[in-house]
């Protein structure tokens, strides 16, 4: 693999860390800024919404800019956003800083994946893209618990300062290692995005993605608080548990891709059922340290195991119903993942603020996953219904 690809991987690591590390820092941020836990949870929602709406729009608007200057500009914006977070005197400036970082996040992964593919021969493109996204997975395994530890030891602002430092390393790597003659793909216009959104079939899958992925975030957003206030773990123990959770996520992501290769709808059906069951169980096991740890390992595995299947299914379906907008549909599904994070964090905040409290967030998340299961089964039924109609057309062609 070319060295330039490692520069993209480092950037993905930094971006993944800043997205998810706030989950481990929510109690610390809430105490320091003297805000409620649900209000702190909005920090997660605002970031995810920034990715959701910023990625497709900004990708379309920046389509004519040369790739290397664009990536350097995005990493500069990322550094500025995290530096602003590190020096934020209050809640509102922190939200603004998070939005800036989110804008960089969305466009980076949209553009970075095509650049990674162009850096290697055609038969190694999938491996190159996987290498770049490995930075995101490794961030969940190591960057989030390490950033949580730094924040608990030196204050949450130190975590964002460290992430800004990672951004500087990534900026230097891109500047030194990335070639300047990268070709540009034809930019996806806003009109193309509207066409993809006009497909009822794709909208069902986008909604499935948002609910199925976002359901876990009803509880995951407040995981540190659950572990400290309900289970009784110390703040330092939370960092170690997040390592376990991250390892389970990485394993789930790999195995989820393998089982979804043949029939993503069938694989997603089983995964959603298991995910909803484990979320309900977590509401009961959260009071026991011995039961919480294996429950979280299972939840971590399932929460990301559905990601490859959801992404594969939307691409397969787009080739049938919107063949001219497959890339746009894929990008919009990435936006749906982040919309799910935003919605899950917001709903979790409402649950925490209500009489139900922290311990109810897992079973409320299970309701969202169950809704995703219904949509997935509906989409599968529509696939089976349309297959006999499409067969004569394929024979005629």
N, C-alpha and C positions, 0 to 999 in steps of 0.2 A: 504494500500500500504506500502511495506517495506521502511525503512528509506534510504536504499541504492538507491532507485529509485529517491528520492529527491536530492541526490547528483548528479545524472545524469541530472536531470532537471535544477539544478543550472548551471552545465557545459553548457547545451544547451542554457540557458539564456545568459551566457557570450559570447558564440560563435555567437548567433544571434545578440547580441548587436554590436559586433565588425564588423560583416558583413555589417549591414545596417546603422550604425551611421555615416559613412563617407558621406552619402548622405546629411545629415544636416550640415556637416562641410566643404563641398567643397569650398564655397566662402571664408571661414576663412583660410583654408589650402592654397588656391591659392594666397590670399593676402600675407600671411606670408612667403611663399616660393618664391614669385615673379614669379609665373608661370601662364600660361593662364588657363581658365576654362576647355577647352577640354583636356589639359594635365593633369589637376587634375582629370578629369573624368576617365582617364586611371587607377587611383588607384582602382576604382571599378572593371574595366575590368580585371586587373591583379589578383586581389583576386579571382574573379569568375573563371578565367582560372586555377588558382592553385587548386581550388576545382574540376573543371571539369576533369583535367588530373591526378591530384594527388590522388583523391579518389579511382578510380578503380585499378590503378597501385600499390599504397602503400597498399591498402587492400589485394591485392594478395600477395605482398611481405612480409607482416607481419602476414600472416595467421597462422604461426606456433608458434607465441609468445603467452604466456599465457595472458588471457584477462585483468586481473587486472594490471599487469605491463605495458601492452600495453596502457591502458587508462591513467595510471599515466604518462607514457612517452609522450603521446599526449598532456595532459594538461600542462606538463612542457614545451613542444615545443610552446604551445599556449601562456603561460606566457612570454617566451623568446621573441616571435614574437611581442607581444604587448608592452613589455618593450623596445624593440628596436625601435618600432614606437614612443614611448613616448620620447626617447632621440635622435631621428633622426635629424641630423644637416641639412639634405637637402632632395631633392626629391628622388634620387636613393636609399639611405639607407631606406627610407620609403617604397619604392616598395619592396625591399628585405624583410623587416619586414612583410609586408602584405602577401607575398608568403608563408613565414614560418607559419603564422597563418592559412592560407588557407589549407595547407597540414594537419594540425591538425584537421581542420573543417571536411574535407571530410571523413577521416578515422573514426573519432569519431562517426558520425551519421551512418556510415555503420556498425560499430561494436556495438555501443551503443544500437541500436534498438533490436538486437538479445539478448543482455545482459538483457535489460529491460523485454523482453518476458520471459526469463528464471528465473527471480526473483519472478514470481507469478505463481499461478496455471494456467492450460491451458485455463480455461474459462474466465480468466481475462487478457490474453496477449494483446489483442487489446487495452484495457484500459491502460495497463502499457506503451505501446508504445505511445499512445496518451498523457499520462502524461509527458513523456520525451519531446515530441515535443511541448507540451504546453509552455515549456521554451522558445522555438524559437518564438512562437506567442506572448507571454507576453513581450519578448524583443522588438518586433516591437511596441507594445502599450506603454511601459514604458521606456525601456532601451534606445531606439533611441532618443526620445525627451529629456530625462534626460541627456544623453550623449551630445546631441547637446547644451543644456543649459550650461553644464559644459564647453564645448569647447568654446562657445561664451563668457563666463564669465572669465574663467581662461586660455584660450588658448587650441588649439586642442590637444596638447601633454598631457594635464591633463586628457582628456577623455580616451586616450589609457592607461595612468597610472591607472585610475580607473578600466578599463576593466581587466588589468593585475591583479589588486587586487581581482576582482571577480574570476579570474582564480585560484588564490591562495586558495580562499575559496572552490572552486570546487575540487581542488587537495586534500585538507585536508579532505573533505567529502568523496571522493572516497577512500582515504587511510584508513580512519577510519571505513567506513560503508560498503564498497563493499566486499563481501566474496572472499576468495582467490581460492576457488575450483570451479570457473565457468567453465562450459564445453565449448569447442570450436566447432564451426560449421566447416564442411569441407571447406577449403579455396577455393575461386573461383580463378581458374587459368587464366592467360592471354589468354590461348587457348579457355576457355569457353567464355570469353568476345568477342573474335574475332568471334566465332560462332554466338553469339547474334547479332553482328554487321553485319553478313552476311545475315541476313533476311531483304529482301526488305520491307516487311510489317512493321516490327519493326522500320526500318529506317524512314518510313513515320511518325510514331507516335513520334519518337524522334525529328524529324524536326518540327512537330506540337507543341511539348512541347517547344522547343527553341524559335520558332517564337511567339507562343501565349503568353507565359510567358514573354519572353524578350521584346516584343513590348512595354509594359508599361515602361520598364526601359530606353527607349530612352528619355522619359520626366522625369521619376521619379529620375534618376541620378542627374538631374539638377533642381530638384523641389525647393530647397532652393533659388537658383538664380532666378528662374521664379517668385517665390512669392515675393522676394525682389525687383527685377529689373523691372518686368513687372506689377505685381499686386500692388506693393507699400507697402507691409507689412513690419513691422520692424523685425529685427533679432529675438527679443524676441517672437514676435507673431508667427514666424515660428515654434518654439518649441511646442506651443499650437496646431497649425494646424496639426503637425505630430502626436500628441496624437489622434486627431480625425481620421486621416488617419489610424493609427494603430488599433483603435477600429473597423473601417469599415472593415479592413483586417481580423480581428479575426472573425467578424460576417460572412463575405463572405466565409471564409474557412469552417465554420461549415455548413452553408446553402448549399454551393456548394457541400459538401459531401453528404448531404441528397438528393439533386435533381439528383445527378449522380449515385445513387445506382442502379436504374433499367436499365437505358440506358445511359451510359456515352457519347456516340457519339451524341445522340440527345441533351443532356444537354449542351455539349461543343459547339454545333452549336449555340444554343441560347445565351450562355455566350459570345462567340466570337463576335457575331453580336452586342450585347449590348456594349461590351468593345470597339470595333472599333468606334461605334457611339459616346460614351462618350469621347474618346480620341480626335476625331474631334471637338466636342463641346468645349473641354478644350482650344483649340487654339483660340476660340472666347471669352470664358468666362474669360480667364486669366487676361484680362485687368480690370475686375470688382471684387473688394473684396467680394461683396455680392453674386455674381454668382460663384466665384471660390470655395468657401467653400462647397456648396452642390455638385458641380461638382466633387471635390476631394473626398467627401464622397462616391459618386457613383463609382468613379474610384478605390478607395481603396477596396471597396466591390468586384468589378469585377476582379481586378488584381490577387487576390488569390482564388477567387471562382472556378477557373478552375483547381487548383492544385489537389484536390482529384480525379476529373474525369480523368485527364491526367494520374495520377498514377494508378488508378484502371483499366483504359483501357489498359495500357501497360501490366499489369499483366494478364488480361483476354486474351489478344492477344498472349502473350508469352506462355500461357498454351496450345494454339492451334498450334502455329508454331514452338516454341522452348521449349517443355515441360521440357527438362533437364536443361534449363538455365533461369528459371523464376526469381530467385533471382538476377542473373547477369543482366537480362533485367531491373529489377526494379532499380538496382544501376546505370545502364547506363542512365536511365531516369532522375535520380537525377542529374547526370552529365549534361544532356541536359538542365535542368533548369538553371544551372550555366553557361553553354555555352550561353544560351539566355541572361542572365544578362550581360555577357562580351560583346556580340555582340551589345546588346541594348545600353550599355554605350558608346561603341566605335562609333556606328552610331550617337548617340546623340551628341558626341563631334564633329563629322564631320559637323553636321547640325549647331551647335552653331558657329563653325568657318567659315561657309559659309555665303553668303549674306542673307540666310533665317533667321538665328538668333534663339534665345531661343524660341520664340513664335511658331516656326514651329515644335519643337520636338514632341508635342502630335500628330499632324496629320501624321507625318512621322512614328511614332510608330503604328498608326492605319493601315498603309499599311502592316506592318509586321503581325499584328493580322489578317488582311484580308487574307494574304497568308496562315496563320495557318487555317483559316476557310475553304479555298479551299482544303487543305490537309486533314482536318478532314472529309469533305464531300466525298473526294475521298476514304479515308480509309473505311468510312461507306458503300460506294457503293461496294467496294471489299468484305466487310463482307457479304453483301446480295448476292453477286454473288457466293461466296464460300459456303454459307449455304446449298443450294440444293445439292451441290456435296458431302458435308460432311454427310448429312442425311442418304443416303444408307449405308455408311460405319459404322455409329453408329448402324443402325438396324442389319447389318451383324455381328457386334461384340456382 
